[in-house]
Amino acid sequence: MTEPSLPLAGLRVLDISSFIAAPAAAVVLGDWGADVIKVEGPDGDPNRRIMLDSASYPKSPVNYPWHMDSRNKRSLALDLKQPEARAALDRLITESDVLICNFPPPVRDKLKLAYDDVKRVNSKLIYASLTGYGETGPDRDRPGFDVTAYFARSGLLDAQRYEGGPPGVPGPAQGDRATAMSLVSAILMALIHRMKTGEGSWVGTSLLGNGLWSCGVIAQAALVGAFLPPRPPPDRPRTALGNIYRTKDDRWLQLTIVREDKMWPGLCEAIGRPDLERDPRFAAVDDRRRRSAELAAILRECFAHHTYEHWRDTLASRAITFGVISRPQDVPDDAQAAACGAVVDTEIAEMPRTLANPIRLGFAEPQVARPAPALGEHSDQILTEAGLSADEIGRLRRSGAVS
């Protein structure tokens, strides 16, 4: 199923998860060669329909969320509420290396899919658990999405809001994909542990834990009693040299100058205002911070006089740190995104390009994305590989345990 030269070739992963963070972790393992079996219920992973079900997803005739989060996987449809289906799953667990699960703890217990349950079937299995709020504590049983656990509970949304305004609502699955990479890291560490000891293990992460890690500066400050009020608007920023500015062609630049004393003269030259370097109002860092509204007004006028392309070349030539605030519609034409391997070609006819996982290896390239599977597309194939006969598979299908 995969290229034998890939680092995870020969690894079998059971993806018994839904929606995005945990399945995205399985995608990364599959990109690097693992044989990923997507175990779904009779109705399939809700992520198959999320583009239509969610008001926050851009609509397309291409089911791009499903392709992105289930590429290179095989689908096995099992009704795990039926004992026969669970017995078939145990056959797969016996010969698998990793099981990824994001059921809340009560559901795991009901389905007998907790770590202790599967450990009895395969003691060398790596059980990777993704939860909203963690495995212990008063909220352990609460279902969590990235917007509720990663962004809202962690303080990220409040930390980013402007003074007097409400918290913003993040785009779909932004915290999920970051959290997926933590789960991948945990799985890889468990594989190293197994190589050293021969033992399987439980590993896990949570959306809340990853949200707090992402909000690390603000959250750690709070742990020592340090807080900032909500950020002031761009016309009176905390620092004018760490602020956003609109260009003549209605693009936005993020100016991020940390080493002000070193870069301030170059910025003054770049914007055509060398006089500002000698202006006593802005002579030192403290002066510029104290008069940030005045300086922001000057910079706002300067940046509005030229296009983004002008400022890109001018600021870059003086090594001024800045970034363009790209729009989603800019991604297809972003030459750098393609050059660095973040946007790659696929073997999916209706979706010829996709986003690569962010890991880069000097000794291997990830496999090219193949289409995400139809529900139960590989059920017979997978069960046959697990040692079930055609008669056994037929009985499972007739009972509804397999579809």
Secondary structure, DSSP 8 states (H G I E B T S, - for coil): ---TTSTTTT-EEEEE--SSHHHHHHHHHHHTT-EEEEEE-TT--GGGSHHHH-TTS---SS-HHHHHHHTTEEEEEB-TTSHHHHHHHHHHHHT-SEEEE---HHHHHHHT-SHHHHHTT-TT-EEEEEESS-SSSTTTTS---IIIIIIIITTHHHHH-BTTS------TTHHHHHHHHHHHHHHHHHHHHHHHH---EEEEEEHHHHHHHHTHHHHHHHHTT----SB--TTS-S-TTS-EEE-TTS-EEEE--SSHHHHHHHHHHHTT-GGGGG-GGGSSHHHHHHTHHHHHHHHHHHHTTS-HHHHHHHHHHTT--EEE---GGGGGG-HHHHHTTSEEEBS-TT--EEE--S--BTTB----B-----TTTTHHHHHHHTT--HHHHHHHHHHTSB-
